[in-house]
Amino acid sequence: MRSRMIAALGAAALAASALLAPSGAAAAPAPLAAPDISLANVKAHLSQLQSIATANGGNRAHGRPGFRASIDYVKGRLDAAGYQTSVQSFTYNGSTGYNLIADWPGGDTNNVLMTGAHLDSVTAGPGINDNGSGSAANLEIALTIAREKYAPKRHLRFGWWGAEELGLVGSTNYVNNLASTERSKIKGYLNFDMVGSPNPGYFAYDGDGSSGSGGPAGSAEIEQTLRAHFQSINVPVQDTAFDGRSDYGPFIRYGIAAGGLFTGAEGRKTTQQAQLWGGQAGVAFDRCYHSSCDTTSNIDDTALDRNADAIAHAVWTLGGDGGTTEPPGDTVFTDDLESGTGWTTNPNGTDTATAGRWERGTPQPTSYSGTNLQLAAAGGSGALVTGAAAGTDAGTYDLDGGTTTVQSPAIALPAGSKTLSFSWYLAHLNNSSTDDYLRVRVVGPNGSTTVLDQAGAAANRAGSWQTQTADVSAYAGQTVRIVAEAADNGTGSLIEAGLDTIKITK
């Protein structure tokens, strides 16, 4: 977030609905309630952004490799979840910058609700509150939409902007280069820039003009919807001005309704605000604003959690009355790997790996020259990985010496069992080859089926959680096990693999 002055003149929280039926019309059905957004998942994204910065000179700034690695991480998660993504490039100050745009399939494409956050940091630090916090919250909300199979009336679009810190360059490039007909389809833009400040305030952009000039038509409804969530949890909200200092600026210049949340930057919390929200009066909302100490330690979990849930409330509410969620199939087996459930390493006593054998634990992210290798868990903190510790360098605990195998407990599949799904990644450097691999099989009493076979290659492959699904209806009524095997064969290679969030449904 660029430097700004906070308008601290507050209005009481409003509970008005954003989508009201016209006078005399039949009331529209109430929108679906938003699900709770996992704080652990949002923080796992922040850990990834921190690791990217650490591996790339301590920042994720425009024109630096850490920014492109950040784009690649977010894009990989969205691609695996089923989003239609595009990376748009632009040039500023002699360097290439990027915006990432992600569209959730479905909904009225002539009535777009867009949610955005800038993904770049300043060169001085990793930018975890500014603005990893808004970027990570938006990412987890997008992934939750995919998991919930949310199907709103409006078309949902997400944006992660580049070069905000240099003057809203990425978002301005995006809006200015849209055809006027495409711009007119964006009926609302939600912006989230710093939502986890360590000495937090709770601010909403002044869409209704109660303490300033307000926003374009429709902005009042956005503000009211965001405030309604905080009213429901008894947290007071104050206004912050549409001063054009974040990525809503290009949108409101074209008359697009906008809104958003903000927990404060370099401005100091007043005594009255400390009485409202707690924290330290006379101290900056974010003492590490635009500094090297803006790390994962520079986040208030409560503020991040509240804001993520508020963003979800706005997306689900403003997404349109009549939005639906596809009923999920009955779950017959699930393992989030947060605790031990009976997985066995080297079940047949034939593994040859000398290091980096499969284990369930809390993986510590590793990278080498900007290539992410071991990843934090896909959800929560636990996962199955090839050596959970980070060590002194990326190759300390990676897979070495051959094969390692891990086997699930016995799973009794009732009649009607149909689909296996799981998250996975395989990461390696260019010393890998097709001799290396990650394979996952379903093993039954009368044979087995390979449901994933990913080979290595002589190229750097950054780790990225992906989702694999497979039809296991042939095993309905049988007892099966899931077996994963990873290999560092041939010449020694730097190999990491992981599995998480395993589920079988009818």
N, C-alpha and C positions, 0 to 999 in steps of 0.2 A: 504494500500500500504506500502510495506517495504521501508526503507530509500533508497534514490537514489540521484544521481547528475544529473541535467538536462543538456542535450546538447542543448544549446541555439543558435547554429548556424543555421539560418533558410534558407529555400529555398522558392522562390515565389510559390504561390498556383498554382497548375496545374489543367487543366480542361479536361484532357483526359478521354475518356470512358474506363471503366474497361473491357468491353466485346466487342471487335472489331471483325468484320468479317475478315476472312483470305483474303489475296490479291487475287483479281480476283473473289471472291465469292460475291453472292448477299448480300446486306446489311441486317442484321437481323432487325426485328422490334424493335423500341425503347422501352426500359423497361417502365413499368408504373411509373409515378411520385409517390413518397412517400407522404402519407398524413401528415398533420401537427400533431405533437405529443403534446398532451395537457400537458402544464406545471402544471396546477392545479392537474391533475391526478398523475403526477410524484411526486409532493409534498405531495399528499395524501398518497402515499406509504411511503415516508420519515416520515410522521407523525406516521404511523403505526410502523415503525422500532424504532422511538424514544419512543413510548409508550411501546414497548416490552422491550427496554433497561431499561426504568424507572422502569418497574415492575420486573426487574430481576437483581437488584444490579448495575444498571447503565451501563451495557455493553452487548454486543452480541458476546462474545469471544468464541473461541474453548473450548469445554468441559463445557461451562456454559449453563444454561437453556435458556438464551436469544438467543443463536444461534439456538438451536433447534426450539424455537418459531418463529424465523425469517424464517427458512426453511418451517415450517408449514404454515405460512402466505402466502409466495410466492407460495407454492404448491397448496394451496386452491384456489387461484385466477386462476392459470393455469389449474387446473382440471376442474373448472367450465367453462372455456373458450374452452375446448375440446382438450387440449394438452395431449399427452401420457407422463406421468411423472414417474420418478423413483428416489428414495432416496438411494444413495450408502453410506455405512458406512466404516470407516477406524479407526484405533487406532493410536494415537500419544500422547506421554507424559502421557500414562496411561489413557487417556480419549478418548471417542468415538467422532469422527468427522463425518461430513456428506457433501456430494455433492448432489445437486439437478440437474437432467438432464430432459429437457423437449423437446420433439420432436413434431413438427407441422406435422400432417399427410399429406402425399402426397409428390410429388417431387421425383427426382431421388435419391434413397438412396445410390447409388454409387458415388454421387457427393454432399457432405454435406457442407453447409456453417454454421459454428458454431459461436455463439456470447456468450461471457462469462464475468463474473464479480465476484469478491470475495464478499461474504456476511458477513464474520466475521469482528468483530472489535478487537481492542486491549482491554486489560482488563481495561485500564485507562478511557475509555469513550464509548459513544454509537456509535461512528463511522458513523456519518451521511454523512459527505463528503467522508470519507475513511472507507468503500466504499458503504455506502447507496446510494450515488449519482449514481454510475455506475449500481448498482443492481436495483434501482428503475427505471432508464431510460430503462434498458433492459427489465424489467417486463412490463412496459407500452407499449413498442414496440411490445412485444409478444402479449399482449392483443389487441393491435391495429390490428395486423395481423389477429387475430381471428375475430374481429368485421368487418374488411374489407373483410373477407373470401379470403385473398390473396392466390393465388395458383401459386407459382413460379415453374420454371423448376427444380431448385435445391431443395434438401431437407433441411429444416431449423431446427437447433437444438440450444437450449440455455442451458447454464450451470451457476449455482451459486455455487461457490467454498467455501470449508471450510479450515480453518487453513492456509490461505495465509500469515497472519501476522507472522506465525511461520516458514516460509520458503517455501511457495508455496506447502504445503503438500497435500492439496486436489486435486489440478489440476494435480500435478505430479502423485498422486495415480491413477487418472482417465486415464491419457494418458499411463502410464506405463502398466496398466492392460488391456488395449484394445488389442485384438488380432491384429496381424500385418495387417490382411486383413481389419479389421474395422478401424484401424488408417489410412490406405491408402485411405479410402473413404472420409476422412475429407480433403477437398481441400482448405479450408481457415478458419482461426480463427480470430475473431475480439475481442479485449480485451478493457474493459472500467473500469479504476481504477482511481477514483477521477475526476469527470467532472463538479463539481460545486464549485470549490475553491473560497473563498470570495474575494481574490485579484487576479483574474484569469489571467492566460496566456492561449494561444491557441496553443497546441502542438500536432503533429501527429508523430507516430513512423516512423523512417527513413527506410521505406521499400526499397527505391531505392538506398540507400547508398550514397546519395548526401553529407552527412556530417559525414559518418562513414562507418561501414562494411555492412550495409543494412540487409535485411532479406532473407529467402529462396525464390526461384523462385515463382513469383506470388504476393509477398509482395509489389512490386512497384505499381501494379494495385490497391491494397487495399488502399495504401497511396494516390494515385492519386484520387481515388473515394471520400475519406474523404475530401481531400483538395478542390475538386471541389465544394462541398457544401459551404464551407467557402468563396471560391472565389465568389460564386453567391450572397453572402450577404456582400461582401466587407470587410471581416475580415481576416487580414493576419495571417498566420500560420507559426510556426517555428518547426524545427525537435526536437525530443527527441530520445535518443539512445535506441536501443534494448540492454539493459544492463542486461537482465535476472532477473530484480527485480520485475516482476509481472507475472501474470499467463499465459502470452504468452510464457514464458520460456520453459516449457515442450513441447510445440507444435513445436517451432522452432528447438529444439534439434533433433526432428524427421523429420525435413525438411518440415514441414507444413507451407505454406504461412500464414503470420500473419500481423496484423496492429491494430491500435487503436488510441484513443485520450486521452488527459491528460491535466488538467488545473493547475498543479503545487502542490507541497507539501511544504517541509521545506525550499527549496531554495528561495533566495530573488530575487524579481523582479528588473531588472536593469533599469537605466534611459531610455535606448533605448526601452526596452519593455514597460515601462509606457507610452512612447510617442506613441507606436504602439496601445496599448490596453486600456490606461487609468489605473486607480488604483494608488497605492503608490509605488514609487521607494524605494529600500532599505528595503522593508518590505517583509516578507515571503508571498508566494502565499497563504499558509494556516497557519495562526498563531496558529491555534488550532490542528495542525497535531499531532495525537496520544495523544490527551489530553482530559480531561473531558469536555472541552468547544466545542468539535466537535459535536454540537447539530443541531437541525433544524435552529437555528439562524446563523449557520456557512456555509451558502449557498448563492452564488450569483445567483439570479434567471435568469439573462440574460445568463450567461455562461451555466447554466443547460439546459435552453430552447434551446440554439443554439446547444449544443452537442447532446441532444436528437434528434433533427431534423436531425443532421448530421449522427447519427447512423442509423436512419430510411432510409435516403437517400442511405447509403451504403447497407443496407439489401435489399432494393427494387431494387437497381441497380445490385448488385452482385448476387441477387437471380436468375437471368437468364433472358435473352431476351425472350419475349413471355409470361411472367408471366401474369396472369389474375386475375381479381377480379370478383367474382360472383355478378351479378347485384342484388342489394337488392330489395325486394318487395316494392311497393309503401307504404309509411307510411300514415296511416289514423288517427293515434293519437299518440302523444308522450308527455311525461312529465318528464323532468330531475329534477324536484322539486327544481330548483334554485330560483323560485319565487312562490308566492301564485297563484293557479289556481282553487280554489274552493273546495278543500277537506274539509270534515266536520267530526269532531270528535263527537262520541256518537250520530249518526244521529237519532236513535229511542228512545233516552232517557232511555236506559235500561242497560248501562254500570255500572259496580260495582267497578272498579279499584279506589283505593284511592290515588295512585301516579304512576308516569311513564306512564301517558296516551299518546296516539299517538299525535305527533306534527310534523309539518314540520319545520325544522331548520337546523343549522349547528351542527352536533353531535360531542361531545367531547369524544375522546376515553377513555375507562376505562378498567381495568383489575384487576384480583385478583390472587395473587400467580402464575403469569405466564400465566393465562388463559385470553385471550382477550374476553371482554364482549361487550361493545358498541364500534362500529367501526366508523371511519371517513367515509364520503360518498363514495359510489362506484365510482362516477365521479363528478367532480366539488366540491362544498362545501355543497350543500343542500341534504337532504334526509327526508323520513318519519321514525321516530324512536320513541321508547317508552321512552320519557324523554331525551331531547337532552343534558342537562347539565351534567357535571361530578360529581360535589359535592365534599365533603370532603373524601368520600370513594366510592368504587364501588357500594355499595348498597343504596346510598343516593337517587338517582332518578330512580332506576330501577322500573319495573312494580310490583305493590303490590295490593293485595286486591281483585283480580278477573279479570274481562274482560275489555278490551278497544277496541273500534271499530272505524275505520276511513273509510269514503266513498268518492269516487271520484265524480267529477261533472258528469253530464249526457254526455255520449259519443254516438253520432249518428254514427252507423257503416254502411257504404255504402255496396252495393252488392259486393261480392268478398272478403270481409274481412275474414282473415284466421287465423293469428297467433298472440297471445299475448305473450310478453316476458317481464321479469322484473328481477331485482337483488333482493336478499333477504338474510337475515341471521336470525337464532335463536341461542342465546347463553345462557348458564345457568351453574350453579354450581351443585355439586352432591346432593344438597338439593332439586333438582327438581324431578318431576315424570311425568308419562304419563297424569296426569290431566292438565299439562301445555301444551300450544301449540301455533303455529302460523298457521292461516288459511287464504287463499285468495280465494275469490269467484268472479265469474262474474254473476251479477244479471240482468236478463232481464224482460220483461213484463209478461212472462209466466213461470217463474221459475229461477233456478240458477244452476251453475256448480262450484264445488270446484276444483280449479286448483292447489292448494298447501295445504297439510295438514301435518304439521311437529309437532310431539309430543315431549315433553320433556322426560327426563330419569334421573335415579339416578346416574349420572356421570357428570364430567366436560365436557362441550361442548364449545370449543373456537369458537368465532364468526369468520365467514369466508364468504365473499360475494360469493354467488352462483347465477347462472342464471337458471330461470325456463321458459319453453315455454309451451304453451297450444293451442290446436286447438279451435278457437272460431267461426268457419265458420257457426255453427248452429245459431249464433246470427246476421249474415249478414242481413242488412236491418232493424235492430231493434236499439232501444236506450237502452244502458246498463249502468251500473255503476260497478266499481271495489270496492269490500269491503274487507278490511283486519281486522282480529280480532286476538288479542293476549290475552293470559290468564295466570295468576298466580293463579291457583286454588288449592284446598286442603290446605296443610300446606304451610306457607310462603317460597318462593324460591327466589333466585336471578336470574331474567329473563330479558333479553334484546332482542329486535327484531327490524328489519329495512327493509325498501323497498326503491328501487331507480330505475332510468332509465327504466321507464315503456313505452312500445311501442306496438302498434297494426299495423300490416302490412297486405297487400293483398298477 
